[in-house]
Amino acid sequence: MGALREQDTYQGTVESLSLPPIRRLLTHHRPETISTVTVLRETLACRLGSALAAVGISNHYGDAFIGASHIKGNGTIKTAYLYENTEGLHPAGLWVIADSICLGRNLLATLTSLLKKYHPAHLLFLAPIASRVGINAIGALTASHRIPTTFLAWGALFGVDKKTRYDMPWGHPDTEPLDQRDQHLFVSIYGPKLCMGGDFGNNYYCPTLAMKLYEDQLRQHNITVHPVSAKHVASRHQPGELVIRA
């Protein structure tokens, strides 16, 4: 948790940019036409600029930063679009964007603003947490502007809770994991109602707040945890499938 999760997020970003299809997309564009877009606080840990350098794109055009945040109240969630720094945004190049995607509220607000002024050649989204509902909404917007768009989601596409329109529980029937063993293990421990891990704000980076979110969710959904041993988890996988940190 905390700083360790930030390190893992950065490493996941480097690995994502190293995947052959993503690598081909990056090398198709001249480095001086590649920009990054980061929604502030959400996915700062992706460290897009450093991740690009780590995969050999050491002189990208620049970095843009967006202040967009969820405002929750009366059972509804809206986006407050508060800040936009586009000095490092190439107006017609490849944009690499890191953000989690539930319904895509923050990204839709971001793109609605940016695409009034610029027309990128391609959009690449890296989404540590994503739902198909949100991806489809963003894809529809970029398609209306005739902008080719690529999405890379980590781990699974999550079903969105129909009541809250926010939480993405592992046991939701619309969840599409890369490996169903992960989903089955999580559900066996917590049941089908627990959100898959909160958001990428302070609930993600701060161990104290992450634990509070976890405990609040257990209490809210009346969940009894059925813990399993590390040996049990390891038994579900081949040795080469696991990354083990001492």
C-alpha positions in Angstrom: 0.0 0.0 0.0 1.1 3.6 -0.1 4.5 4.1 -1.7 4.7 0.5 -2.7 1.5 0.8 -4.7 2.9 3.8 -6.4 6.0 1.9 -7.4 3.9 -1.0 -8.7 1.7 1.4 -10.7 4.7 2.9 -12.3 6.1 -0.5 -13.1 2.8 -1.5 -14.6 2.8 1.6 -16.8 6.3 0.7 -18.1 5.2 -2.8 -18.8 2.1 -1.6 -20.6 4.1 0.7 -22.8 6.4 -2.2 -23.6 3.7 -4.5 -25.0 4.2 -5.1 -28.7 1.0 -3.5 -30.0 1.5 -0.4 -27.8 5.2 -0.3 -28.7 4.2 -0.3 -32.4 1.8 2.6 -31.8 4.5 4.6 -30.0 7.1 4.1 -32.6 4.7 5.0 -35.4 4.7 8.6 -34.1 7.8 10.8 -33.9 8.8 11.4 -30.2 8.4 15.1 -30.6 4.7 14.7 -31.4 3.9 12.5 -28.3 2.3 14.1 -25.3 1.0 12.8 -22.0 -2.2 13.8 -20.2 -2.6 13.2 -16.5 -5.7 13.8 -14.5 -4.2 15.2 -11.3 -4.1 13.0 -8.2 -5.8 10.1 -10.0 -2.9 8.5 -11.7 0.1 10.5 -10.9 1.8 7.3 -9.9 1.8 6.1 -13.5 4.6 8.7 -14.1 3.9 8.8 -17.8 6.8 10.9 -18.8 9.3 8.8 -16.9 7.6 5.6 -18.2 8.0 6.8 -21.8 11.7 7.4 -21.2 12.1 4.0 -19.7 10.8 2.4 -22.9 13.1 4.6 -25.1 10.9 7.6 -25.8 13.2 10.0 -24.0 12.3 13.3 -25.8 8.5 13.4 -26.0 6.8 16.7 -26.7 5.6 17.4 -23.2 3.0 16.8 -20.5 -0.5 18.2 -19.8 -2.2 18.2 -16.5 -5.9 18.3 -15.8 -7.7 19.1 -12.6 -11.0 17.2 -12.8 -12.7 15.7 -9.7 -15.8 13.9 -8.7 -18.3 15.8 -6.6 -20.6 13.5 -4.7 -24.0 14.6 -3.2 -27.6 13.6 -2.9 -26.9 10.2 -4.5 -25.4 11.8 -7.7 -21.9 12.2 -8.9 -20.8 15.1 -11.1 -17.5 16.3 -12.4 -15.9 19.6 -11.3 -13.5 20.6 -14.1 -11.2 23.0 -12.3 -7.8 23.2 -13.9 -6.2 22.7 -17.4 -2.5 23.1 -18.2 -1.9 22.3 -21.8 1.5 23.8 -22.4 3.0 20.4 -23.0 0.2 19.1 -25.2 0.9 18.6 -28.9 -2.2 19.8 -30.8 -2.0 17.1 -33.5 0.1 14.3 -32.1 -0.3 11.1 -30.1 -1.8 11.7 -26.6 -1.0 9.1 -23.9 -3.6 9.4 -21.1 -3.6 7.6 -17.8 -6.8 7.5 -15.7 -9.2 5.1 -14.1 -12.5 4.7 -16.0 -15.8 4.0 -14.2 -18.5 5.9 -16.2 -15.8 8.1 -17.7 -17.1 11.4 -16.2 -13.8 13.1 -15.6 -12.3 12.0 -18.9 -15.4 13.0 -20.8 -15.2 16.4 -19.3 -11.5 16.6 -20.1 -11.9 15.5 -23.7 -15.0 17.7 -24.3 -12.8 20.7 -23.4 -9.6 19.6 -25.2 -11.2 18.5 -28.4 -12.8 21.9 -28.9 -9.3 23.3 -29.4 -7.1 20.4 -30.7 -7.3 17.4 -32.9 -4.9 14.6 -31.9 -3.7 12.0 -34.3 -4.4 9.2 -31.9 -5.4 8.7 -28.2 -3.9 6.0 -26.1 -5.6 5.3 -22.7 -3.9 3.4 -19.9 -6.6 2.5 -17.4 -5.5 0.7 -14.1 -9.2 0.4 -13.3 -11.8 0.4 -16.1 -15.4 -0.6 -17.1 -16.7 -1.3 -20.5 -19.5 1.2 -19.9 -17.0 4.0 -19.5 -14.8 2.9 -22.3 -17.8 2.8 -24.7 -18.8 6.3 -23.7 -15.3 7.7 -24.3 -15.0 5.7 -27.5 -18.2 7.2 -28.8 -17.0 10.7 -28.1 -13.6 10.2 -29.8 -15.3 8.4 -32.7 -17.6 11.5 -33.2 -14.3 13.5 -33.7 -12.9 10.8 -36.0 -9.9 10.2 -33.7 -8.4 6.7 -33.6 -8.4 5.5 -30.0 -6.7 2.6 -28.2 -7.6 1.4 -24.6 -5.4 -0.7 -22.4 -7.0 -1.9 -19.1 -5.2 -3.7 -16.3 -6.6 -6.9 -14.9 -10.2 -6.8 -15.9 -13.1 -4.7 -17.2 -15.4 -4.2 -14.2 -19.2 -4.1 -14.1 -20.6 -0.9 -12.7 -22.9 -1.0 -9.7 -26.4 0.0 -11.0 -27.4 1.7 -7.8 -24.3 3.8 -7.0 -23.0 4.0 -10.7 -19.6 4.2 -9.1 -18.4 1.0 -7.3 -17.1 -1.8 -9.5 -17.5 -5.1 -7.5 -15.5 -8.1 -8.5 -18.6 -10.3 -8.3 -20.6 -8.1 -10.7 -21.9 -10.2 -13.6 -20.5 -7.7 -16.2 -17.0 -8.0 -14.8 -14.6 -9.5 -17.5 -11.3 -10.6 -15.8 -8.3 -11.5 -17.8 -8.0 -14.6 -15.6 -11.2 -15.9 -13.9 -9.1 -17.5 -11.2 -8.5 -14.0 -9.8 -12.2 -13.2 -9.8 -13.1 -16.5 -8.2 -10.5 -16.1 -5.5 -11.6 -12.5 -4.6 -15.3 -13.5 -4.5 -14.4 -16.6 -2.3 -12.8 -14.3 0.2 -15.2 -11.3 0.2 -18.4 -12.3 -1.6 -19.7 -10.6 -4.7 -20.4 -7.1 -3.4 -17.0 -5.6 -2.5 -15.7 -2.8 -4.8 -12.5 -4.0 -6.4 -10.3 -1.4 -4.6 -11.6 2.1 -4.5 -10.3 4.9 -6.6 -6.9 6.4 -7.5 -7.1 9.3 -5.1 -5.9 9.4 -1.6 -7.8 6.2 -0.9 -5.2 4.5 -3.2 -2.0 6.2 -2.1 -2.5 6.7 1.6 -2.5 3.4 3.7 -4.5 4.9 6.5 -7.3 6.0 4.2 -7.1 2.8 2.1 -7.7 0.8 5.3 -10.6 3.0 6.3 -12.2 2.6 2.9 -11.8 -1.2 3.1 -13.3 -1.3 6.6 -16.2 1.0 5.6 -17.0 -1.3 2.7 -16.9 -4.4 4.8 -19.3 -2.8 7.3 -21.6 -1.2 4.6 -22.1 -4.6 2.8 -22.1 -6.7 6.0 -19.2 -8.8 4.6 -17.5 -11.5 6.6 -14.0 -12.0 5.3 -12.9 -15.6 4.7 -9.1 -15.3 4.5 -6.9 -17.7 2.6 -3.2 -18.4 3.0 -0.4 -17.4 0.6 0.1 -21.1 0.0 -3.5 -21.4 -1.2 -3.1 -18.5 -3.6 0.1 -19.9 -5.0 -1.4 -23.3 -5.5 -3.9 -21.8 -8.0 -1.1 -20.6 -10.3 2.0 -21.9 -12.2 5.3 -20.7 -10.8 6.0 -18.5 -13.8 2.6 -16.7 -13.3 3.5 -15.2 -9.9 5.5 -12.1 -9.0 6.7 -12.7 -5.4 8.2 -9.9 -3.3 9.9 -10.9 0.0 
